[in-house]
Amino acid sequence: MKRFGNKLTVKLLGAIAISFVASLGMMILITLFYVYLNKKNYVPEHSLLTSYLSLFLQYSVGIITFISVFLIMVRKKIVYLKLISESVHHIANGKLGLTIKLESRDELAQLAQNINHMSSELENKFEHERQLERAKNELITNVSHDLRTPLTSIIGYLDLLKKEQYVSKEQYQEYLETIYLKSKRLKYLIDELFEYTHLSSPDVKLNLNEVDLSGLLEQIVGEYIPIFEKEQLSIQKSITEENLPVFIDIEMMVRVYDNLFMNAIKYSMKPSQIRISLEILGSKAILKVANRAKKPPVEEVNKLFERFFRGDKARKDNQGTGLGLAISKRIVDLHNGSIHAEYKEGWMSFIIEHPLHR
């Protein structure tokens, strides 16, 4: 009944009914007043003109009373409707995020609520578009800078070879070797960029399979042990032997682990240790890769997952694209997991949380 009473149609019908009763009452009062005057002989003898004038007066007062009472009763609704109309006009002219105050529970309030939702959604979508535009411009700027460096070197050395500006065969071979290395560097940058843009696409598809994470990690760590030993890094391993079923795209996730291990090698103090642990925490498998570091690469370590963000060492020696960890984060996100970094007591750690497939 309460919901029925809040209906706009019910309120309008009620206003019409009350206006009709009020106008009918005024017409009756005029009729009674006319009868009273007639009894007191204040009205001259009846004539056709007098009857018409009386009837006209009655209907006129009735109509005016109906309109006046109806407008008084619906005045708030008309003002509210005007407010809604003005708000929609402001939203259409770019004032996104504008909200309309809800003053009742009828259809007009529901309309205002829907407009508020639309305004909020439009604001969010436009803000998202602006962020995408800024990200695109940033991407173009960084890609242009990163690609220009090896490309400039390649062109420079090729120009030297073209003009035969070398003094010996050894120098000639040295120029060729430099061109080759710079070309490989350029290809690596382009491959990284294509992979990131591919993973950023909403249409990316995963080749998901159920895998025992413990066994997979043991295999990958075993393959990296010779590399770690060559870099004077010993492994402190703590991987649970329990079967940890996860639903992953193996090729993509191996890319993530490779990236974490290579980062650990690149930024570790040498000689030192690398700690790799895998454990169960509730419904998640927690993988932690930690290496010794004198100081964190940046003050806010989770900024390392931002595109083209590189730590001091990478910036100094111009290694890495700044996309590796961003790619890793995107892959983990696609698997409904999470990845974050932390620096504590001389240990730089990357932690991945995998949802277990039970």
C-alpha positions, 0 to 999 in steps of 0.5 A: 500500500505504501508503494502504491501510495508513492506512485505519481499517477496516484498522486496526480489522480488524487490532485485531480479528485481534490481539485474537482471536489473543490470546484464543485463545492465552489459551484454549489456555494455560488448556486446557494448564494444565488438562491439566497439572493433570489429569496431576498428579492435582491435579484431582478426577475429571471431572464434568459440573459440572467440565467446565462450569466449565472451559468457562465459565472458558475462554470468560470469559478468552477474551472478557475478553482479546479485549475488553481487547486490542481496547480497548488497541489502539483506545484512541487512536482512541476518545480522538481520536474523543472529541476530535473530538466535543468540538470539534464541540460547541464549534464548534456553540456559537460557537467558530468557527475552532477546529481539531483537531490531525491525528494520523494519515492515516486517515478520522478525520484526514480527518474532522478536516481537513474539520471544520477546513475547515468551522470556518474557512469558518464563521468567514470567513462570519460575519466577512463577515456582521459586516462587511456588517452594520457596512457597512450600519449605516455606509451608513444613518448616512452616507446619513441625514446626507447626505440630511438636510442638503438635505432640511432646507433644502428644508423650511425654505425651503418653510416660509418660503414657506408663511408668506409670510415674504419681503419682496420678489419678489426674495427669493421668487425667491431662496428658490425658486432655493435650493429648486430647487438643494437638490432637485437636490442631493438627487436627485444624492445619491439617484442616487449611492446607487442606483448604488452599491447596484446595482453592489454587487449580485452580480447586476449584469451588464455590457454588454461590448464590445471597444473600442479604448481609445486611440480612446475616451480620445482622444474623451473627453479632446477633449470635456473640453478646453473644460472644462479650459480654462475652469478654467485647466487645460492638458492634457499628453497622452501617449496611445499611438496603438497599438490597445489592445483592451479588453473593457468596458462602455463606459457604465460605464467612461466614468463612471469616466473622467468621475469622474477628470477631474472630480476632477482639475478640482475638486482641482487648483491653478489655473492648472496642468496635468493629465497624462493618459497611456495606455501598454502594460505587459505584458498591461495598458493603464495609464491615469494621470490626474494633477493638481497639488495642494499636498498630498494630500486625505488622508494615506492617499490610497487611503482615497479609494476607501472609501464616503463618505470625502471629502477635506478640501476636499469635507468643507469645502464639502460637495460630492460624496457620497463615493461617486464613487471607490467607484463607480469602483473597483467598476466597475473591479473588475467589469472585472477591472482595478485602480485606485489613487491615489498622491501624489508631488512635488506630483502627485496621480495616479489609475492604472487598469490595464486587462487587454488583450483579445488 
